[in-house]
Amino acid sequence: MPVMNRISETDLILNADGSAYHLNLLPGEVADTVITVGDQDRVESISKYFDEIELKKAKREFVTHTGRIGKKRITVLSTGIGTDNIDIVLNELDALVNIDFDTRIPNRELKQLDIIRIGTSGAVQKDIAVDSLLVSEAAFGLDPLMHYYQQELNTDESQLLAQFKAAFPDSYSVSPYFAAAGKSLLERLGNGLSKGITITAPGFYAPQGRQVRANVKMPDLMDIIQNFNSRGHRITNLEMETAGIYGLATVLGHQAISFNIILANRATHVFSEQPAQIMDHYIREVLERITKS
């Protein structure tokens, strides 16, 4: 058996009580099924449907509730916005289940988590209805996160990424990456739902093609995104976490799926008239899919 290297105190930082530095969680406090949300308030919007809550913890923007629906143990965790936070959350979740915090050595038997994002998103195609639910089959990241990790793509994925890169003018400082959903989780939880490719942006305004007061550098960004098509694969929506979740989940050996609640359509300029009710409706639907899978 290969010798496992000890992970240093500065590579994996623990709090005085032995908990993960940012999440403030101890091993055993994370369920095998983890729901991630961006908004701290959305944690309770999900956990209120638990039959039992065994744990509530919070540190910074990271709020965690672990409990059960029937016999299904679930953790719901707020990540905050953006893939910089996803880097923290995914690495610390993995450490909590796959590293012995006493010896600082990875476990010989590695655990695979099911990581399920429930988040809001904006559609980029006219035919995608506001107040609908869409699953990300894959995502292009416009953020730099996965450029810091060794990532392997198959031939089809590499070709798709190359075609997307080629859609940008050379003058644009864009270096996208590609990451796919977990295949088994997509089959189990995404059955019967609309699917597409998601763009994960490193910001909400100019990085998603919005023009407010500051002049944007890429005025045709939305046109590039909306018009991209590769053998029937098109981009369907914009948000800020999915590509990072998919990329890190893949390299760490976990399964991930992103449910996008479409509250806006950027092509038709329509925004949901009842976002809170729509969010609650789809939270209940996703929880039902999780507990029945």
N, C-alpha and C positions, 0 to 999 in steps of 0.2 A: 504494500500500500504506500502511496506517496506521502511524504512527510508534509504536514500542514504547517505553514508558517504562522507564528504568533503575530497578531495585528496590534500595532503600537497604540499607546494611550493618546497620541495626537492624530492618528488615522481614524480610530473609532473612539470618540469621546463619550464618556459616561458621566452621569451626575453622581453626587456623593452617595445617593441611595442605590446606585447600580443601574439606574434607568437610562434609556437612550437619551442623548443630550437634548435634542429639540422636541421630540415627541413626549418625553417624560414618561415613557411606558417601560414596564418590566417584561421580560420573557414570560409567556403564559397569559399575558393580558390582551393578546391579539388573536382573533379567530382566524380560521383558515380562509374564510370569506370576508373580504374587506371592501366596503363601499367607500369611495372617496367623493367628496364634494368640495367645491371651492369656498363656499360661504359657511362661516361658523354657525350661523343660525339654522342652516339647513340640516345640521346634525340632529337636532331635536325634532325637526320636521319628519325625519326618518325614524328615529328611535322611539317616537311616541307610538309607533305601530308594533314595537317589540312586546312580547308577552312578559318578558323579564329583562331588567337592566342590571347587570352585575358590576359594572364599572363606569365611572364618569371621571375623566381627567382633562385638564386643559393647561396649555402653556403656549404663550404667544398666540399665533393664529391657529394652532393645532389643537382642536377639540376632539376628544375621542369618547365614544360610548360603545361598550361591548355588551351584548345581551343575546337573547334567543327569541326566535319565532318558532313555536313548537319545539322540535328537537334541533333546529338549525341555529348554530351559533354564528353570530355576525358581529363584525366591528364596523362602525361608521366613523369616519375620520375626516376632518376638514383640512385641506391642504393650503388654503389661501389661493391666490391667483398666480399663474405662471409656472413655467417649467423650472425656474430656479428653485422654487419650493418643492416641485416634484422630485428633483434630485435629492433633496433632504428626505422627503417622505419615503420614497421607494427604497433608498439605501438603508434607512433605519428600520423600516418594516422587515426587509430581508435579514438585517442583522439580528433582529429580535427573534426570528424563527430559525435562523441557520448558523448562528455563531454562539458558542459557549462564552457568556460574558465573564465567567470566572477565569478561564484559561486564555480567553481571547483567540481561540482557534476555531475555525469553521467545523461544524458537525460533519461526521462522515456520511450520515444519511441526511440529505437536504430535503426540506419541505417545499412544496409548490403551493403558493397562495393563488386564490382567485381574486383578482383586483377589478372592481366594477365601478367605473366612473358614472355618476349621474350629474349632468351639468346642463347649463343653458347654452344656446348656440344661435348663430344667425345663418340662415340658408343663403346660398348665392345663386341658385337657379329658380326661375320663375315658377316652375311646376311643383316646387316643394312647399307645402302648405304651412302657414303659421299655425301654431298649436298642435303640430304633429310630432312624432317621435322617430328619430333616425339613429341608426347604429353605424359607427365608424368601422368599416372593414379594414381600413388602413389610414395612415395620416402622413402628410408631408409636414415636416417641421421647418419653419422659417427662423426659428431660434437656433442657437448654437449648441444646445446641450449634448446631443449625441456625437458631436465631433470630438468630445473628450473621452469617448468610450470606444473600445474595439467592437465593431458591429459587422455581422455577416449577412449579406442579402443573397437570395437566389438569383438565377439569371433573369427571370421575369421582373422581379423587383428592381434589379439593377437597371434594366432597360427602361422601366417606367420612371425611375428617378432621373435617368439621363435625359429622357424626353421632357420631363418637367423643367429640369435645369436649362435645357435648350430654349424653352419658351421665354426666358428672361433676356433682355438686352445685355451685352457685355458690360455696359456702364453701370448696371445695377449691382450693388454689393450684396448679393443674395447667394447663399450656399445651402440649399435645402438638404434635408435628409429624409429617409423613408422608414417607416415602421408599421408593422401589421398587427392586427388584433390576434389574440390567442385563438387558434383554430377550433379547439374543442369547446372553449367558452362561447365563441361566436355561434357554433352549431347548437349548443344547449340553450343559450339565453336569447339569441337573436333571431330565432326561427320565426318567419312570417312578418318580420319588420323591414321597412325600407332601409337600404344600406348605401353607403357611398364612401368616397375619400374625403377626409377632413383636412383642412389647413389649420395648423397650430401656429399662431402668430406670437411674437415676443412683445406685443403691446395691444392696446385696444383702439387707438386712434389711427395714426398714419400707417402702422404695420398691418392694419385691417382695411386700408384704403379709405379711411375717413378723413375728410377735409373740414377742419374747424377754423382756427385762425392761423396757426403755423403752416407755412408752405410745405407741401409734401414733395419728396424727391422722386417718387414713383407714381405719377398721376394715372398711369394705366394699369396699376396693380390689380384692380378688380377685374378689368377686361381680361388680363392674362389668366387669372384664376377661373373666371366664368367660362372662358373659351377653351380651356385645356381639355383634350379628349384623346385617349390612347386606347384604341381597340375596344371602345365602349366604356372605358373607365373614365369617369368625370369627377370633378370636385363638387361636393354638395354643400359644404358648410364651413364656417370659421369659428374657432374658439381658441383657448390658450393653454391647454394641458395635455391633450390626447397623445400627440406624437411622443412627448417625453415619457408618458406612462407606458405606451406601447414599446418604445425603444428600451427603456430600462427593465421593464418586465421581461422582455425577451432575453436580454443579456444575463439577467439574474435567474432565469429559469422559471418564471411565473407566468400565469395566464392573465390576460387583461382584455377588458371590453369597455367601450365608451358609449353610453346612451346619451344622445343629444336631444334635449327638449327645445324645439325650434320656436323661439319667441319672436323672431324677426325675420323678414325676408329682405335682403339687401337689394335684390333686383326689382322688387315691387314697392319697396319703401313702406312696408306694412309692419306694424308692431302689435303684439298680442294685446287684447283688451282686458284679459283676465289672467295675467301671468301667475299669480299665486295659486289660483284654482287649477290651472293647467299643470303646474309643478306638482301639486299634491296628487292629482289624478295619475300622473306617470310614476311618481314615487311608489304609489300603491301597486301599479302594474308591474314595475320592475321587481318589487319585493315578492309579488306573487310568482313571477318567473323564477326568482332565486329559490324560493322555498319549495317549488314543485319540481325543480331540476334534479 
